[in-house]
Every structure is written in C-alpha cells, then in structure tokens.
C-alpha cells in the first residue's frame, strides 16, 4: 500500500511538471517551429503524459499519413482519448465542448493545438463549427470528432450524432473511424479509466495515479469514402465498425503489424 501511495504521489508530481513544461514549450519555442515540428512536440508530449500515468500504447491498423486530410471519428471513453489519439495522429485538430476552453491551464493547451470549440447547448452552433471544419479539411488539415457527444463506460456506444460528419461530405474528404479501448491486467475494458457520471477531472486523475498495468489500444478501422454518401449513413458505418472492434472477445487481438510504442518511439514517427 505504501509503495502504491508513493508511486501515486510521484506520478502527480510528474504530471504537474509535465503540464508546466507544456506551457513553457508553448510560450517559448512553439511559435517558431514549423508545422511538422509542432506536431512532433504534440506527439511526444501526449505520449509522455500517457507514459507518466503508466499507460502503454498499442497501435493497430493503417493510419493515414499526416499529409492526408481526413475526418477522424472515434468513440469517447475518457479525457485521455485526446492524448491517445494525438500520440498516434498529432496532426489532428479536435472539436471540443466550449467549456474546455475555459479550463485552467488545459484550455490554453487546447487553443495552442488549434482545437475547434463548440457550444453543445446551442443547436445552431453546430452549423458554425461544420463550416470551420470544412475550411480546415479543405486546407489539408485532419479534424477529429467524438460523435457520441459524451463519454461512455467503454463497453457500448451511444448513438452517433451525424451533424458534424457533414463536414467530410462537404469537403470531399474520407472518414477514418478509430476504436479506443482502455484495458488492464484484469479487465478487457478497464473501469479505472471510465469518465462518466459525476466523476470530476481531478477524481479521474486520482484514480489513474493509483492504477497499474493500463493499456490503451488505438485501432484504425477501414477508411470510409464520403463521396455520394449521406451524413447519417456515414454515422451508421462509423458506429458499426467501431462497435465491431469493441465487441471483439477479450482485448483487441494483435496483428503482425501491431506496434506497442513508447513515448520515445512515437516522437520519431512524425517528420
């Protein structure tokens, strides 16, 4: 028990220093970096955050290169989803709820990586965000969304909202479904990472600080072309393919091309 408590305290210190280091990078050399160099920083920072919390990253499937503009659609389990996806796809610009913009420290980091903010309480704000997404995709960016609109326990999916997927159709860009699964040595889908109900960000972090042998699997499903499709059809296809991965018996089966990556190796994947 004492060892776990000391480990949790050490992790808390490391997370605090890591977040502060992120701010130093943003205020210091980040504005002077090229886009590729910024992506390398985002990837390394995200992967190291997961490493501090003891999460091993397993990557499966074929992800599009940073030069290919796609709309990423993923299931939503935790606030760690963004770090997990950025560790693999640092070029992604996320669509996030507007509240995050005002979070201390974290909000500033989100702004720096060009997050698009949406006010979910205002239905008409989705139209504004879709226009911004179309512009970003047309300019060659990759945009990522969580169409469930909220987090789940990781076992099943909520219905996918189709509104934001219109951006891929309007911009003529393909959709990349991605399945996220957090597991541990006992559970194929770990309850430790669950971020639902009344769990606060601090409460979730505290649970993670005490956890051990966590793994996040980031799985690229088959790419979906958006041409001649309707947005509800796209939402259905994405949900079906992601659900198929979540329904796989046990943990996601490893394929010969799977990678188990450290923060150091991930930092070398961009460039």
KAZINOR-V727352 format. One line per field, one symbol per residue. ss: DSSP state (A for helix, B for strand, O for the rest). phi: phi as a letter, one per 40 degrees, with the letter a starting at -180 (. if undefined). burial: # if it has 24 or more other C-alpha atoms within 12 Angstrom, else .. Layout:
# KAZINOR-V727352
ss->???
phi->???
burial->???
This chain:
# KAZINOR-V727352
ss->OAAAAAAAAAAAAAAAAAAAAAAAAAAOOAAAOOAAAAAAAAAAAAAAAAAAOOBBBBBBOOOOOOOOOOBBBBOOOOOAAAAAAAAAOOOBBBBBBAAAAAOOOAAAAAAAOOOBBBOOOOOOAAAAAAAAAAAAAAOOOBBBBOOOOOOOOOOOOOOOOOAAAAAAAAAOOOBBBBBBBBBOOOOOOOOOOOOOOOOOAAAAAAAAAAOOOBBBBBBBOOOBOOOOOOAAAAAAAAAAAAAAAAOOOOOOOOOOOOBBBOAAAAAOOOO
phi->.ccccccccccccccdcccccdcccccccdccccdccccccccccccccccdcgccbbbbgbcccdcccbbcbbcbbaccdccccccbbcccbccbccdcdbcdgcdccccccgccbbcccbcccccccdccccccccchcbbbbbccgacbcgcbbcdcccdccccccccgbcbbcbbbbbbacbbcbccccdbbgccccccccccccccafcabbbbccccbccdgbbcccccccccccccccccdcgccccbdccbbbccccccccbi
burial->.......#..##..#..##..##..#...#.......########################.##.#.##############################..##....#..##########.#.....#..######.###.#############################################...########........#######################..#.#.##############....##.......####..##.##.
